[in-house]
């Protein structure tokens, strides 16, 4: 029986956010917002970045976002992710602690995917569109990403959250001086 997973409301910006690139560590800006169990991730390509792009590494960035959520706490110190399962100690003993942890991560990944809106953003003058771009990324059942490019106006009209897609581009410019 799968555990019931509960995500607490949460919001955090990560700059730089580290992920596994093709040849070395990759970096991006990542905003994670959880509200009422729904997960929004805004992933933004960094200026003057020469590693694996967020488009080519979208699966890796997503995987690392899920890993990050496992350890995050809300403002009042409670875990963002709560598992409600029967006999967790028994399962840990039966499967072994590491396999139990991997199973929980697999369950969390499935939960997040079922409740996810992933938005990929290239700021102006970065990427192939001079004006910048936004794309909603949908992951198929087999984990393949599909990009649907969308205007910022359409994107903002879908969400009742002011400044959700606002990014301080000057801060992004300073990303190499920040510690991951």
N, C-alpha and C positions, 0 to 999 in steps of 0.2 A: 504494500500500500504506500503510495506516494505521500510525502508530508505536505501539509498545507503550508504555503509560504505566504508571509505577510511582509509587505514593504511599508515602512513608515515614510511619511512625507519628509522630503529631503531636497536640498539644493546646494550644489557646490560647483565652482569653476576650478579647473585644473590647468595650470600654465607653468611649465609645459607638462603635458600628460605623456608618459612614456609607454611605448609598446614595442613589440618585436617587429623590426623591419626586415627586409630581405637579407641584408648583409651586416647590419649593425642595429643598435637601438634606434627607434624612431620616436619622433616627438610631434605633438599637435596641441591645440587648445581643445579641451573637452568640458562641456557643461552638462551635468546630469541633474535633472529635475524630476522628482517623484512626487506625484500628487494623486491621492485616492487610488493608489496601486498602479497607476499608469506611469510609464517611464519615458521621458523625453531625453534624448542625447543629441546635443549640438556639437558636432565635430568640425573643427576649423583648421584648414591648412595654415601653417605658419609662414610669415614672410622670410625670405632669405634662408629657407630650409632646403637642404640638398639631399636628404635621405628619402626613404620610401614614402611615397605620397599616401595621403589618407584614403584615396580611392583604391590604390593597389593593396593597401593593408587594412581595409575596412573590417575584415574578419578578425584580424589580430587586435585592432583597436577595440572592437566589441568585446572580445574575450577578456582583454585586460580591464575593461570597464566593469564587467561582471566580477572579476577578481577583486577589484577595488571596492565594489559595493559590499562584498563579504565582510570587510574589515571596518567599514564606515560606521560612525555613530551619529545620532541626531544631536541637535543643540543641547538637549537635556541628558545626553550621555547614553541613551539607549541604542541598541544595535539597529541599523537600518533594515537589516534582513532578520526575520524571525522565522524559525522552522517550528511548526507544530506537528509532531509525529508521535505515534505510539511507540513506546519502548525504545527510545533512542540509544540508551546504554546497551541494551540487548543487541540492537542492530550493529552498534560499533564493535561489540565483542564477537558477534557472528561473522560480520564481513571483514573485520579488522578496521582499525581507526582510519587508515589511509583510504581504503576502498569506500568506507562510509562517507568520508569527506568528499571524495570524488563523485559519489552518487548524489550528495547534496548539491554540489556545484552543477552537476548535469541537470538536476531538477530546477535549480535557480535559473540556469541559462534558458531552459524551456519556458519557465514562467516569464522571464524578462522578455524573451522573443514574442510571446503571446500578448504582451502588454506594451510593446515598444513602438515609439516613433523615433526613427534615426534620421537626423538631418545632417547632411554633409554640406559644408560651406567653404567656398573659395572667395576670399575678400577681393575687392577690386584690384586689378593689375596683377593678380596671382592666378595662375592656371590659364586655361585656354580662352576664357571670356574676359575681355578687358574690364567689363563692368562688374565682374564677379558672378558667382552663381550659388544657388541653393538647390539641393536635390533631396527628396525623401528617398531613403533607401529601404527597400523591403527585402527581407531574407526569406527565400523559399523554404519549403520543408526540408530540402537537402542542404540548406545553408548557403545557397548561392545568392549573392546580392543582385538586386535590380534597382537601377537608378531612375527616378522620375523627377526630372527638372521642373522647378516650380518657381513662380515669382515670390518675392518677399511679401507682397501685399496679400496674395492668396494664402501663403503660409500663416501670416499673422491673423488673418480672418478666421482660420481654423482653431485658434487658441485664444482663450479669454485670459491672457496673462500678459500684462504690459511689459515691454522691454525683454521679453523672453529671447528674442533673436538679436538684441542689441549687443554689440561687441566693441570694446574699446580697442581700436586698431593700433593706437599708440602703445598700449601695453603689449600687444602681440609683437610689435617691432622690437621690444626689449627682451623677448623670450630667451635669447642665449645667455643673458646675465642672471637668469633665475635658476635655482637648483631644482632638479626633478625629484 
